[in-house]
Amino acid sequence: MFFIAYHLFHKQISNDNLGAFFVNFDTKNSEHGKMEKWIYHSLINGVFKSKGAGWIPYKTGIRKLLDIIQLHKNKDFPIDELFKVYTNHPIKFTTVYTNDNLNELEHSFLYYLIYDRNQTIRINDIDHIMPKSILESLQFDVEKINAIQNFQLIDLNTNRGAKNASPLKEWIANCVADKTAFLKRHLIPQNEDLWEEANFNDFSNERGALILNKVLSYFS
C-alpha cells in the first residue's frame, strides 16, 4: 500500500479527483488493473516475506522497489519494471501458474483466493481433506499428502471432533448436511469415486485443477 500511495501522491491531479480515482476501477481505469495485478502476483509469490538470496522485504525489497517506482512519477504504474525487480534480484517469482507449481506459492494467500477472499487461517484449522494417517498407510508420497491440493480450511471444533481422521467419503456421507455447498466451498471434485483414499492421486490432480481455475479467475 505504501507504493500505491507513493504513486498516487505524485499524480498531477487535484485532491478531489484523487479521492475518486478508483471509482471507475472496473471499466476504464487501466491503472487500477495494473496495481491489482502487481499486488496479487506479489502476494501469491510471497515477495513481502523473506525469500532468501538476501531478499528482506522491509529492507532490500523496499529499497529496490522504490528505486523503480520513483522513476515513474506521474506516469503509468510500472508493473513490468516492478516484476523485473523480483526476477533480477533474483528471487523465485512467476506469473504463470499451473497445477505443478501451486504448492510452491504462498499458501495463506491461496486460501484467501480459494475461499472467495473472505475466510482466513486465523479462525480456522488447516485440515487434510483426505486423512494423513490413511494416506500414509497406503504409502502415498508424503509431499503430495501435505500439498495444497489436500488441504482445506475448517473450523477448529469440526476438525478436532467428528472430522478427525475420518475417510473423506464417510465424512461427507455421515456428517455433511449440504453436500453441494460443501463441495463448492472447498473445491472438492464432484466425482464420488475420487473421494476414496485409494484414488488419492486422481483426487489431488482434479482438485488442483479446480484450485488453479479459481486462482486464475482473479488474474483475468
Stockholm file with secondary structure:
# STOCKHOLM 1.0

chainA/1-220         MFFIAYHLFHKQISNDNLGAFFVNFDTKNSEHGKMEKWIYHSLINGVFKSKGAGWIPYKTGIRKLLDIIQLHKNKDFPIDELFKVYTNHPIKFTTVYTNDNLNELEHSFLYYLIYDRNQTIRINDIDHIMPKSILESLQFDVEKINAIQNFQLIDLNTNRGAKNASPLKEWIANCVADKTAFLKRHLIPQNEDLWEEANFNDFSNERGALILNKVLSYFS
#=GR chainA/1-220 SS CHHHHHHHHTSSCCHHHHHTTTTTTTTTCHHHHHHHHHHHHHHHTTTTSCCBTTBCIIIIIHHHHHHHHGGGTTSCCCHHHHHHHHHHTTCCCCSCCCTTTGGGSCHHHHHHHHTTTCCCGGGSEEEESSCHHHHHHTTCCHHHHTSGGGEEEECHHHHTTTTTTCCHHHHHHHHCSCHHHHHHHHTCCSCGGGGSGGGHHHHHHHHHHHHHHHHHHTTC
#=GC SS_cons         CHHHHHHHHTSSCCHHHHHTTTTTTTTTCHHHHHHHHHHHHHHHTTTTSCCBTTBCIIIIIHHHHHHHHGGGTTSCCCHHHHHHHHHHTTCCCCSCCCTTTGGGSCHHHHHHHHTTTCCCGGGSEEEESSCHHHHHHTTCCHHHHTSGGGEEEECHHHHTTTTTTCCHHHHHHHHCSCHHHHHHHHTCCSCGGGGSGGGHHHHHHHHHHHHHHHHHHTTC
//
